[in-house]
Amino acid sequence: MKNKILILGKIPPPIGGVTIHVQRLLSRLESDALSFKFLGSTKNIILLIKELRNFKILHLHSSSPYYRLLIVLISKFCNTKTIVTIHGDLGRFNSAFKNTVDSMAVRFCTLPIVLNKGSYDKAIKLNSKVKLITAFIPPLNRLELSTVIEDKLSSFSENYQLTFSTNAFNRTIDKNGDEIYGIEMLIPLFTKHSDYALIISDPSGAYSEYFKDQKITVPINIHIINYPHSYFEILDRVDVSIRNTSTDGDPLSIKESLFLGTPVIASNVVSRHSDCILYSRDSLSNDFETIIELLKSHTINSPIKDGSIEIFKLYQQFFGNI
């Protein structure tokens, strides 16, 4: 009898918004004693077909449009209902073919989940069952930071007016040839504004290697953490979070920051949470002091929702009605 949920996706390592989301979803499923199985992102199609025949629901988390469509089609063959979470902005690829494949996955899956209003407006034309649900799930357990990181945060707090933080899963280029996370733009910005400090969360080490290869000088008011650590804990100790991306979905770091009461400044490239201070990425350098002034009187008003609550409601609907 089909009575379980099969989860396909990746968990850390590497550390990233998608892998953290999947890890926390699994933890919440375990905590709430819901019956499920985690299969990872298997490429063994025979194994997957055997597994799918035993499950009523497949919940897929993948950044590959080809893998998404393949799994959706296999699931239809196995008569398994498919929930697909689209992590990232729908239509973000620099290939029309990739975007078409992604649209097909959205159209053919039972129910797609998207993470921002722009993606929802596109997806609703493809699949009327689409849901807009935040990717944010609070961690069940807090992790400690190393003494080295704690000491650096304390030093920055004592010696600079404000400590900012930003993060990146890896150094990635968008369809227009721009660096997605906008971290390279922040080096000259904080070199110029030396009264402020910046923590760069770079667990993959990609930016550290890039700066070294390109002989880019990182000033003393910028500290790069180029090994795995809890960015949630970083956000709990800094004054401001920066999301300087060229494209986005529903970034975990923004929701974590607001959940912790840490103000967020973010590029206006997609729809953002109403409590973010938005700016045009092209004019960040010129507008930075204006943003600093806005931060002085900024408040966080809207509560951050736990996305797992809505996801669990969908699971129950699948068992009962779909």
PEGI-V93101 format. One record per helix or strand. SS is the DSSP state (2 for helix, 1 for strand). FROM is the first residue (numbers start at 1). TO is the last residue. Records with the same first field share a line. If there is no record, write none. Layout:
SS->FROM-TO + FROM-TO
//
This chain:
1->5-8 + 36-40 + 57-61 + 81-85 + 111-114 + 131-132 + 162-167 + 173-173 + 179-179 + 196-201 + 222-225 + 240-243 + 263-267 + 277-279
2->17-31 + 45-52 + 65-77 + 96-108 + 117-123 + 147-159 + 183-192 + 206-213 + 231-235 + 252-260 + 281-296 + 307-320
//
